[in-house]
Amino acid sequence: MAIPEDSWGLDGDDLCFSEEPGPSGEPCPSLSTPPPTPSPRLYLSPRSPSRSVPSPSPVSSFKEFTPDITADKPNETFRLRCSRPGLYLCSVTGLVFHVGGDRGEVAYRIVPWDQRLLARHHKKAAGPLFDIRCEQRSVLGLQLPHCEILSGGGGDFLSVAHLEDDAVEFLRPKGVTETHVLVDVSGLSAFGNVNDEDFPPQPVRALVLLFYRPPDDPDDPESLLNVLMLPRNVVLREVQRIRKKLVGPERYIETPSQCKLHPDRDYVLSTSPQDDQILVEPTEAEFYCDNYDNYVPSFQVTLETRLKRIKLLLTEGRGSRNVWERRFGLSTAAVQASGGPSASDLVHSKRLLEVRTGFVEGISGPALMSLLDRLLEKKVITDAEGEEAEAKPNRRDRARFVIDIVRKKGEDASLEMIEFLEEDDPFLFENLDMC
């Protein structure tokens, strides 16, 4: 599949071609000979993979979209539907698709890395692994988010692993921007950023994520705060989904989480106030920048007393240099979880009103259509109401119409919708705390 030289904002002078066969099976013309590499085959590549290139096009030229999400087991599936060529930026995963056809549907999901396969090639993960499919073959290129700091040489050893069945090839990037790795594709399967196993560790852009488990018993004040140190290009929705699957209900605390951490160095977490009733375990923890599958805590903070607010400080080693520091509230989450009414105690129509905003923003297009079909089948809504819902111009307006019209029909109709939602989108149902 021919790729225009300027499709990613790179000039022809920046490129060289390998001697290996191209997608058509014919040898590519050689402009210069790249250095030896263990990759099975390398197609189009920049003359220097470590060179930072300008952003491929102005930010305004990206069309940001919210994908339709289907809660398939064991993974969620994201979908992009487009009707014209362009660059499409996924608001959930950070992936950018270069679409060249007039029309197409791209389905993609996050899948686990085969760590043994990477180790055999002396590589390690540098981003999530995305399994990408497009029947129309209209995707010409990808931009995969990375967490490296280019000014410190962090992008020098990046490449893109392309996995299909049991085979793997490592593609040299066409370019590396401050946030993404650019690669041309001629066919789709699984793609993910990787680094050389022995590359010199450099600081990376990272996240400190907080998950809080309030007291289970109103008479027992003990609660638990899980602290995760992760590379910044993880997909937050996937972290939340895996955490919920592993440990059950806990609350994600939204607070500024960005920082810079150094791989393979130890970090110490401390609290304010410092108290015998606040226990941090372990006393120090190492940061691993290739953690894209197992989202286990780096630290656990056990609180044996009720606190309205707490301050966390993360320092490198036993030194005094703070790399991350935040103060945030805990009281609202604790009261809501322990002292407030449970979801099942609320009247059904009121439950729908309580989650209205989250439902409108969170339900995917396919799940909404399935819900609408079931409401029609059970005569919760009429044919005319169903047609009016489908005539709405976008997903949010359709979701708004459906939840409002059902809750106004009373308790029986509201209960039917709640039960259908639990079956059609269990992940959203749990996220809305409707259990």
Disulfide bonds with the S-S distance in Angstrom:
none
